[in-house]
Amino acid sequence: MTTRWGWRVPKRGLGLLLTDTGLALAQTHVVASSDTRHCAWHWHDCAVAETGDTMAAWPAPGELRKPLARSGFQAQATALAVPEARLQRFSLAIEPGLIKPQMHAAIAAQLAGLLSRPLTEMVWDFALQSAPASTLSTSPQPVWLQAALQAQSAQTADVLVISRAWASACEQWCQAAGLQVVRLEPAWQASARWQVFLQDHEDGVTDGVASALNHQQQAVLGGLALGVVMP
């Protein structure tokens, strides 16, 4: 799930991860001349209690400003992972051939009947999953016919939903520290991005961060930072 409010893709992105024992930061920037990406890491010990929809449930903004100042990071565009407990996921059938506004309306109509709270109180995003060509026919078909069958095949929308109140609280908390939230996504999505990144890069995390985060948390943090600067 991604959420962008009028931002162009920046050259530097900040991944922000809250754990039970502290707050971890990863700054990623793109070197324009070579289009390569590099990560820098920082760890900050603090008491974290992210449990509710309100600002009171987040660490004090000062606990975020401290590691930002100490790290020397200058990125403002920020990505965070949505806690699994706050995430709802649906797989919805979508009629083929719809233009984007029609698709949004069709998904919204289905979500309205599935959610326990009004859709206006939620933030949602989706990705389309089309049926693979191999499942459309077991006999050889001309290329033009295969294309036509694919165009007419049923589509499934993988939909992610979170509370608008939580998303707003997250945005306000970051703004109080001078940051702009441009991306909210599941931890598994960020982790998968980091695993792909590691296939082409041997850069590891620093010992200070590695000792504070487990392998999965490192992957999520790195993937969040990369997600800001990647298309």
RODO-2510 file (C-alpha; in nm, 4 decimals, decimal comma):
residues 231
     n   res          X          Y          Z
     1     m     0,0000     0,0000     0,0000
     2     t     0,1384     0,3389    -0,0907
     3     t     0,0120     0,6816    -0,0001
     4     r     0,1543     0,9924    -0,1632
     5     w     0,0306     1,3462    -0,1137
     6     g     0,1515     1,5510    -0,4088
     7     w     0,5144     1,4396    -0,3852
     8     r     0,7429     1,3695    -0,6752
     9     v     0,9677     1,0698    -0,6171
    10     p     1,2531     1,2172    -0,4084
    11     k     1,6228     1,1360    -0,4377
    12     r     1,6490     1,0677    -0,0651
    13     g     1,4032     0,8625     0,1359
    14     l     1,3719     0,7813     0,5038
    15     g     1,2525     0,4490     0,6412
    16     l     1,1171     0,4640     0,9954
    17     l     1,0609     0,1541     1,2110
    18     l     0,9227     0,1481     1,5654
    19     t     1,0104    -0,1576     1,7735
    20     d     0,9422    -0,2571     2,1352
    21     t     1,2759    -0,1137     2,2462
    22     g     1,3377     0,1832     2,0238
    23     l     1,3277     0,3539     1,6902
    24     a     1,5366     0,2707     1,3835
    25     l     1,6044     0,4931     1,0826
    26     a     1,7389     0,4143     0,7382
    27     q     1,8145     0,6841     0,4810
    28     t     1,8351     0,5871     0,1177
    29     h     1,9431     0,8201    -0,1582
    30     v     1,9813     0,7802    -0,5320
    31     v     2,3032     0,8958    -0,6978
    32     a     2,1739     1,0614    -1,0132
    33     s     2,4883     1,0033    -1,2169
    34     s     2,4733     0,6260    -1,1786
    35     d     2,1170     0,5676    -1,0531
    36     t     2,2600     0,3559    -0,7729
    37     r     2,1094     0,3436    -0,4254
    38     h     2,2850     0,3504    -0,0900
    39     c     2,1566     0,3078     0,2648
    40     a     2,2709     0,4647     0,5900
    41     w     2,1367     0,3397     0,9252
    42     h     2,0757     0,4774     1,2748
    43     w     1,9350     0,3310     1,5986
    44     h     1,7787     0,5163     1,8932
    45     d     1,6821     0,3565     2,2270
    46     c     1,3499     0,4819     2,3576
    47     a     1,0271     0,3619     2,5121
    48     v     0,7717     0,2883     2,2387
    49     a     0,4028     0,2251     2,2979
    50     e     0,2206     0,2460     1,9654
    51     t    -0,1189     0,1047     2,0609
    52     g    -0,3982     0,3421     1,9640
    53     d    -0,5363     0,5731     1,6956
    54     t    -0,4512     0,8958     1,8804
    55     m    -0,1326     1,0974     1,9022
    56     a    -0,1000     1,0051     2,2730
    57     a    -0,0222     0,6469     2,1712
    58     w     0,2924     0,7457     1,9765
    59     p     0,6304     0,8336     2,1299
    60     a     0,6756     1,2033     2,1938
    61     p     0,7874     1,3850     1,8764
    62     g     1,1081     1,4745     2,0598
    63     e     1,1973     1,1060     2,0652
    64     l     1,1948     1,1199     1,6869
    65     r     1,3772     1,4518     1,6554
    66     k     1,6676     1,3212     1,8679
    67     p     1,7759     1,0390     1,6356
    68     l     1,7146     1,2578     1,3319
    69     a     1,9556     1,5178     1,4673
    70     r     2,2162     1,2618     1,5743
    71     s     2,2019     1,0692     1,2482
    72     g     2,2568     1,3745     1,0322
    73     f     1,9947     1,2456     0,7898
    74     q     1,8357     1,5130     0,5714
    75     a     1,5612     1,3154     0,4004
    76     q     1,2080     1,4365     0,4711
    77     a     1,0033     1,1971     0,2570
    78     t     0,9273     0,9110     0,4944
    79     a     0,7843     0,5586     0,4796
    80     l     0,6468     0,3518     0,7672
    81     a     0,5106     0,0009     0,7993
    82     v     0,1469    -0,0487     0,8961
    83     p     0,1167    -0,2787     1,2005
    84     e    -0,0396    -0,6099     1,1010
    85     a    -0,3154    -0,5690     1,3599
    86     r    -0,4263    -0,2477     1,1856
    87     l    -0,4324    -0,3951     0,8378
    88     q    -0,7293    -0,5562     0,6654
    89     r    -0,6832    -0,7445     0,3398
    90     f    -0,9462    -0,8490     0,0863
    91     s    -0,9400    -1,0296    -0,2472
    92     l    -1,2201    -0,8934    -0,4652
    93     a    -1,3395    -0,9968    -0,8118
    94     i    -1,3417    -0,7066    -1,0590
    95     e    -1,5233    -0,6935    -1,3909
    96     p    -1,2721    -0,6709    -1,6796
    97     g    -1,2561    -0,3702    -1,9097
    98     l    -1,3243    -0,1029    -1,6473
    99     i    -1,1435     0,2290    -1,6611
   100     k    -0,9691     0,3465    -1,3439
   101     p    -1,2554     0,5568    -1,1963
   102     q    -1,5004     0,2704    -1,2580
   103     m    -1,2596     0,0250    -1,0976
   104     h    -1,2274     0,2426    -0,7875
   105     a    -1,6059     0,2723    -0,7644
   106     a    -1,6530    -0,1037    -0,8018
   107     i    -1,4003    -0,1819    -0,5276
   108     a    -1,5437     0,0855    -0,2979
   109     a    -1,8928    -0,0587    -0,3401
   110     q    -1,7730    -0,4038    -0,2366
   111     l    -1,5693    -0,2730     0,0551
   112     a    -1,8677    -0,0823     0,1904
   113     g    -2,0471    -0,4122     0,2450
   114     l    -1,7462    -0,5837     0,4039
   115     l    -1,6171    -0,3284     0,6530
   116     s    -1,7577    -0,2801     1,0005
   117     r    -1,6859     0,0940     0,9841
   118     p    -1,7887     0,3502     0,7187
   119     l    -1,5599     0,3572     0,4166
   120     t    -1,5037     0,7314     0,4733
   121     e    -1,3184     0,6395     0,7946
   122     m    -1,0743     0,4147     0,6090
   123     v    -0,7809     0,4496     0,3690
   124     w    -0,7395     0,1800     0,1060
   125     d    -0,5270     0,0825    -0,1910
   126     f    -0,5239    -0,2104    -0,4318
   127     a    -0,3217    -0,4050    -0,6868
   128     l    -0,4708    -0,6071    -0,9720
   129     q    -0,3952    -0,9748    -1,0093
   130     s    -0,4964    -1,1042    -1,3555
   131     a    -0,5433    -1,4720    -1,4366
   132     p    -0,2285    -1,6096    -1,6100
   133     a    -0,2590    -1,7013    -1,9751
   134     s    -0,1846    -2,0688    -1,9035
   135     t    -0,5113    -2,0977    -1,7119
   136     l    -0,7240    -1,9584    -1,9921
   137     s    -0,6918    -2,2456    -2,2365
   138     t    -0,5284    -2,5876    -2,2484
   139     s    -0,4971    -2,5943    -2,6295
   140     p    -0,2645    -2,3862    -2,8519
   141     q    -0,4177    -2,0533    -2,9553
   142     p    -0,3082    -1,7771    -3,1954
   143     v    -0,1342    -1,4844    -3,0298
   144     w    -0,4174    -1,2455    -3,1126
   145     l    -0,6717    -1,4830    -2,9572
   146     q    -0,4648    -1,5290    -2,6424
   147     a    -0,4465    -1,1496    -2,6080
   148     a    -0,8223    -1,1230    -2,6474
   149     l    -0,8825    -1,3957    -2,3893
   150     q    -0,6499    -1,2244    -2,1436
   151     a    -0,8294    -0,8933    -2,1918
   152     q    -1,1605    -1,0619    -2,1131
   153     s    -1,0345    -1,2722    -1,8218
   154     a    -1,1603    -1,2102    -1,4707
   155     q    -0,9482    -0,9796    -1,2580
   156     t    -0,8889    -0,9961    -0,8866
   157     a    -0,8065    -0,6900    -0,6797
   158     d    -0,5826    -0,7421    -0,3779
   159     v    -0,7111    -0,4667    -0,1459
   160     l    -0,5452    -0,3349     0,1699
   161     v    -0,7396    -0,1185     0,4168
   162     i    -0,6296     0,0790     0,7243
   163     s    -0,7959     0,3271     0,9571
   164     r    -0,7884     0,6872     0,8364
   165     a    -0,7490     0,7978     1,2004
   166     w    -0,4322     0,5895     1,2374
   167     a    -0,2919     0,7172     0,9077
   168     s    -0,3631     1,0776     1,0121
   169     a    -0,2019     1,0275     1,3541
   170     c     0,1037     0,8818     1,1845
   171     e     0,1250     1,1783     0,9473
   172     q     0,0852     1,4334     1,2286
   173     w     0,3488     1,2627     1,4434
   174     c     0,5996     1,2766     1,1596
   175     q     0,5105     1,6362     1,0739
   176     a     0,5874     1,7380     1,4333
   177     a     0,9431     1,6193     1,3687
   178     g     0,9687     1,7876     1,0273
   179     l     0,8971     1,4782     0,8192
   180     q     0,6422     1,4121     0,5452
   181     v     0,4819     1,0689     0,5206
   182     v     0,4657     0,9659     0,1554
   183     r     0,4323     0,5902     0,1914
   184     l     0,2512     0,3502     0,4236
   185     e     0,2738    -0,0202     0,3466
   186     p     0,2677    -0,3683     0,4994
   187     a     0,5908    -0,4944     0,6506
   188     w     0,5964    -0,7939     0,4158
   189     q     0,5912    -0,5672     0,1107
   190     a     0,8875    -0,3633     0,2358
   191     s     1,0762    -0,6802     0,3315
   192     a     1,0277    -0,8317    -0,0143
   193     r     1,1683    -0,5146    -0,1750
   194     w     1,4789    -0,5346     0,0438
   195     q     1,5393    -0,8983    -0,0445
   196     v     1,5377    -0,8079    -0,4140
   197     f     1,7770    -0,5192    -0,3433
   198     l     2,0238    -0,7511    -0,1677
   199     q     2,0481    -0,9703    -0,4760
   200     d     2,2439    -0,6920    -0,6495
   201     h     2,4049    -0,5177    -0,3510
   202     e     2,6394    -0,6501    -0,0872
   203     d     2,6024    -0,3512     0,1462
   204     g     2,5049    -0,4703     0,4927
   205     v     2,3679    -0,2799     0,7893
   206     t     2,5971    -0,1299     1,0495
   207     d     2,6782    -0,3306     1,3614
   208     g     2,4893    -0,0859     1,5808
   209     v     2,1652    -0,1372     1,3940
   210     a     2,2239    -0,5073     1,3353
   211     s     2,2541    -0,5702     1,7083
   212     a     1,9293    -0,3854     1,7798
   213     l     1,7168    -0,5326     1,4986
   214     n     1,6570    -0,8901     1,3975
   215     h     1,6965    -1,0005     1,0375
   216     q     1,3299    -0,9456     0,9526
   217     q     1,3250    -0,5974     1,1043
   218     q     1,6373    -0,5015     0,9101
   219     a     1,4703    -0,6127     0,5873
   220     v     1,1540    -0,4146     0,6640
   221     l     1,3479    -0,0988     0,7527
   222     g     1,5677    -0,1147     0,4446
   223     g     1,2684    -0,1873     0,2226
   224     l     1,0777     0,1093     0,3607
   225     a     1,3619     0,3472     0,2790
   226     l     1,3985     0,2037    -0,0697
   227     g     1,0263     0,2322    -0,1309
   228     v     1,0413     0,6113    -0,1042
   229     v     1,2967     0,6526    -0,3844
   230     m     1,1832     0,3693    -0,6091
   231     p     0,9039     0,4249    -0,8655
***
